[in-house]
């Protein structure tokens, strides 16, 4: 492997340091890690990045910033985010979320309530592409089940959070999956297959563990859940279509149209409501899209100023093998997630550097994308100041810290992620070496 003679400039990493000080510092001081808007913190960081290289004209630096922010991969990612937001909003507006939840609960085995909630959370989050949305939908139901059966609320909530993280980590319309695949230049379905093989043992072990832990509790809840299966079909179509390799733009665009038609036919939504749902769904992704643009520009400036090169050389100097490189990528995205409490930001921030490391050590892009998503998701599902645990704790009325000891799936996912680095994944040896960009 040929290494660059230049060691880079560590001072060029100051923008990221400023961001972390602002974001993490405000969280520590106020006790609320969402007090400081992440977009504001990154805007300040971008201002710091523009102060470097006084010999260069400001217009030149802005040109570098804009070209990095407008990278074709970033622009394509933004469009996918907007379409995913629109699909999720339309499906929810026409009753897809309620029907999916109730369908899942109606087939829940009475003697496997908590294990069943984990499975339901997995299915719903794969369908909706959002862990927080899944938790918000299932936590009230979990609270009711806990009260009626005597099962500890923290245990039930931990199962729901675990299921939400399992599905969000794999969903074709999840912003983390999209970001991980786009930054590494691999196809969504290929990343799904590799990722699924890694986390499946953790999911199976979680189901067994939850079934054993709750086997002595009474399962009857006496609830009747009504649903319309036709409203669940758009989620299934998107999932199956993605696995079959349908172009992601065609898939999400068709999903929006299909969900909208079902809503109109079932009178769940009118034409104006459909248009408003599309608009609100895209609007919900606007902050994320702006954030991705800013992060892209900041990373571009840091790369131009030698910061990325320094970080790459520093990490690779501690690495002497392909497995070491994979552990380096896992550590990088984990640290960023622990600092930002946002797995999407962690992936977007660590992604470009992870790709550089992967190219130097010939790591399959599908594996790198999976590492980014898995390690950011497992930590995101366990930190008490993350949106997932904060949402769950707020709904069920307990401390987020109480839930942590019952987060079996994120903990097991972390173990499986480490095992995948140590022992490898057989499927990567059987596939050809060519990888494609997102269809």
N, C-alpha and C positions, 0 to 999 in steps of 0.2 A: 504494500500500500504506500503510495507516495503522499507524503504530508507537505503542506505548504511551508515554505521557509519562513513566512511571516507568522508571528505569534498573535497578531491582532492587537486591539486596544481595549483593555478592561474598562476604561472610563466611558467607553461608548455604551456600556450596559447601564449607565446611570439612569436612563429613563425608566427601565424596569424597576430599579431600586426605588426610585421616587414613587412609582405606582404602588409598589408593595408597602412602602412606608405610609402612604396616604390611606390605602384601603385597609390594610391590616391594623395600622396604628389607630385609625378611627374606630375600628371594631373593638380593639382592646380597651380603648378609653371609654367608649360609650356602652360597651357590652352588646352592641348591635352591629354585626358585620355587614349589614345592608344599609347602614346610615349614610355612608359615603357612596354616592352613585358611581358605579364602576366606569361609566362613560366619562364622567367628569374627571375621575382619577387618571384615565388614559389620555384625555385631552391635555391635562397638565403635563403628563409624561411626554406627549408629542411635542409640546412647547419646549421642554428640556432637550429633546432630541434635535430640535431645530437650532439650538444654541451652539452646537458643536461646529467645528471647522469654520472659524471666523474668516478664514481666507477665501472661502467660497461665498458667492453671492446668495442672498436669501432666496431669490427666484430659482437658483440652481437646486438648492436643498428642497424647496417645495416641489420642484419637478421630480426629484427622486422620490419624495413622499407619495406624490400622486401616481406615479408609475407603479410603485410597489402596491399601493392600495387598489389600483385598477388592474392588477394582474388577472389574466383570463380565468384562472382557477378560482380566484376570490369572487369575481363577478358571477361566474356560474354557480358558486356556492350560495350567493345572495338570492339568485332567482329560485333556486331549490328551496331555500328557507321560506321565501314568500309563498310559493306554491304549497309547501307543507303546512304553513300556517293557515292558508285559505282552506285547504282540505279539512284540517282538523276543526276549524270553526264551522264550516258548512255541515259536516257530519254531526257535530254536537248540536247545532241549531235545529236539525231535523229529527233529533231524538236518538241519534246513534249511540251516544255515550250511555244514556239511561237504559236502552235496550240491551247493550252489550253487558253492562253490569248486572242487570236483572236476569238475563239469559244465563250468565255464569253462575249466579247465586241459585237459580232454580235447579241446576244440575249438581249442586254441591252435595257430596255425600254427608249425611247427618253425623256420621262418626268420624269425619275427617274435616271438621270445620276450619281449623287454623291452617292445616296443610292445604286445604281447598282454597282458602283465601290467598295463600301464596301463589297457587296456580292461577287463580282468577286475576290477581294483580299482574302476573306475568303476561297473561293473554291480553288484558286491557291495555297495558303499557306498550306492548308490541303493536297493538292496533292503533293507539292514539299517538304514540311517539313521545309521550311526556310522563315522567315519573311523578312530578308534582301534581299534575292533573289526575293521575291514577290515585294517588294518596288522598287527594281532596274528595274524590268520588267514593272511595272505599272506607276511609277512616270512620265516618259516621256509622256505617253498617257494622264495621268491626267493633266499635264501641258498644253498639246495641247487643251484639253477640256476646261480648265479654260480660256485660251486665246480666244477661239472661242465663249464662252458663257457668259463671264463676271463674272462667279462665282469666288469668292476669291481663289487664288491659295492655301493659307494656309488651307482653308476649304476642298478643294479637296484632298490635301495631307494628312490632318488629317484623312479623311475617308479611304484612302489607307493604312495608317499606322495601323489604327484600324482593318481593315480587315486582314492585314498581321499578327497582333498579335492574332486575334481570331483563325485563321487557324493553326498558328504555335503552339499555346497552346494545340491544339487538335490532330494535325497530328500524325499518327502512325509511321512516319519515322522521326519525329522531334527529335533532340538530347535532348531537354528538356523533352519530353514525355518519351523517353527511360530512361533517367537518373532518373526521378521522379519515374517511375515504378520499375526500378531495385533496387534503394536504399531502397524502401519500401517493396519490395517483393510481388508486386501484378501484375496481368495480364494487358497487354496494353489495351485490349478491355474493361475490367472492369473499369480501370481508365478513359477511354474515356467516358463511359456511365455516370459516376458520374460527371466528369468534364463538360460534355455537359449540363447536367441538371442545373448546377450552372450558366454557362455563357450564356445560351440561352436567358433568359430574357434581359440581357444586349445587346445582338445582336439585338433582336427584337426592343427594345427601341431605339437603335442607328439608325436602318433603318427608323423607324417612324420619329425620330428627324431630320435626314438628309433630308428626303422627304419634311417635313414641312419647313425646313430652305431654301430649294432651289426651292420651288414650283413656284416662280415667274420668274425663269430664262428660257431662250430659250434653248431647248435641242438638236436641230439638229446639228450634227457635219459634216455630209456629207462624212464620212469615210466608206470605204468598207473593211471589214476584211476577209481575206481568211484563211482557216484552213483545216486540214485533221483529221477527227474525229478518225480515227484508231490510230493516234498518241496520243490521249488523253486516250485511253483505258487502257494502263498500269497503270496510276494513279488511275483510277476507280477500276481496278482489285485489286490493293494493298489495297485501302481503304476498299472495300467490303470484301476482304479476311481477313483483320485484324479484322473487326467487326464480322466475322463469326468464329473467333478463330483459324485461320490457324497458325501453328507454324511460329514464326517470321523469323526464318532462312530460312525455306522453302518459305515463302512469299517473302522475299527480294531477295533470290536467284532466285526464279521463275520470279520475277518482272524484274530483270536484264536480264534474258534469253529472256523473252517475249518482252521487249523493244528493245533488240538487234535484235531479229528476225524481228520485224516490221521495224526497221531501215534498215536492209539488204534487205528485200522484197521491200520496197519503194525506195531503192537506196539512202536513206538519209545518209547512212554511210556504209563504207566498213568494212571488217573483221579486218584490221589493225586499223582502226579508232575506232572500237568497243573495241578492246583490250586496246587502248590508253585511251579511255574514262573511262573504268573500273579502269585503273591505276591512272589516274588523280583524279577520284572521291575518291579513297582510300587515295591518297596523300593529298587531301584537308582535310582529317580527321586526319592526322597523328599528327598534333600539339595538337588537342583536346585529342587524345588518350594518348599522352605523358603526357599532363597536368593532365588527370584523374589518371594516374599512380602515378605521383608525389604527387597530392593531397591525394590520398589514403595512400601513405607512410607517409606523414606528419601527417595526422589524426591518423594513427596507432601509431606513436611515441608520439603524444600528449596524446592519450588515455593511452598508457603505462606509461607515466609520470604523469598522474593524471589530465591533463588539461580538457579532456572531462568530467570527473567525476565532476570536480569543476563547469564547465559551466552547466552541467545537474542539479547539486544540486542548483546552483544559480537561474536558471530559474524556477525549480520546487518549490523553496522556495517562489516564487512570485505567484505560481499557487495553487489554492485550489479547482479546478473543472476540469472536462473534457473539457469544453468550454474554460477555462483559458489556458489549455494545447494547444488547437488548436490555440488560439490567440498567444501563445508563439512561436509556430512553424511558424506561419504567420509573426510575427515580426522578428524572426531570419532570415528567408530567404529574407525578404524585406530589412533588414539592409545590409546583405551581397551583395545583388544585387545593392543597391544604392552605395555601396563602390567599387564594381568591375565592374559595368556597363556591366555585362554579366550574363544572367539568367541561362545558363548552369552551369557556375562555381558556381553560388549561390546555385543551387540545389545539385551539387556534394559535395560542402563544407558543406552545412547545412543538407543534407540528412541523414548521419549516426546519428547525434544527434537527428534529428527529429524522426527517427525510435526508438531510445531509449525512448524518451518522449512518443511516441505513445504507445509503449509496456507497459510503466508504468501506463498510463491512459486508456488503452484498447480502443484506437482510431482505427477505421477500416483503414487498410493500403491504401485502395482505396481513402478514404477521405484525408489521410495525403499526398498521392501523388498528389492529386488534389490541395490541399492547397499550396504545394510547387510550383507547376507549375503556378497556377493562380496568386499568389502574386508576384512571381518573374517576370512573364510576364507583369502584369499591370504596375509595376514600370519601367521595361525595356522599355516599350512602351511610357513612359512619360518623362524620363530623357533626357535633351537636349544634354548630352555628350555620350549617348548610340549609338551603331552602327545604329540602326533603324532610329532615327531622324537625325543623322549626314548624313546618306546616302540620305534620302529623301530631306533634306534641300540643300544638295550639288547639287542634280539633278535639282531641281526646282528653285534654285537660291535665296532662302530666308533664313532668320535666323531660326534656330531650335526653338527658343523661340516663334516665331510668330505662330508656328504650335500647340504649347501646348494647347492653349485655345480651339482648335477644336478637341482635342483627346477625343471625347465623349465615345468611346467604352472602352479604358483602364480605364477611370474614373468610368464608370458604372460597369465594370468587378470588380473593387476594391470594389464597393458597394455590388455587388452580392456575392463576396467572403466573406465579413464580414457577410452578411445576412445568408449565408450557415452555418457559425459557430454559430450564434445566434439562428437560428431557426431549424437547422439540415436539413438532406436530407431524405425524405421518403423512397427512394429506398434502403437505407442501412438497414432499419428495415425489409424489405421484403426478402432480400437475406440471405442465410445461412452465418454463421460466418466464414466458411473456405475460405481462399484466397490462390490462387496458385501463384507460381513463373511464370515469363514470359514464355509462351509456346515456 
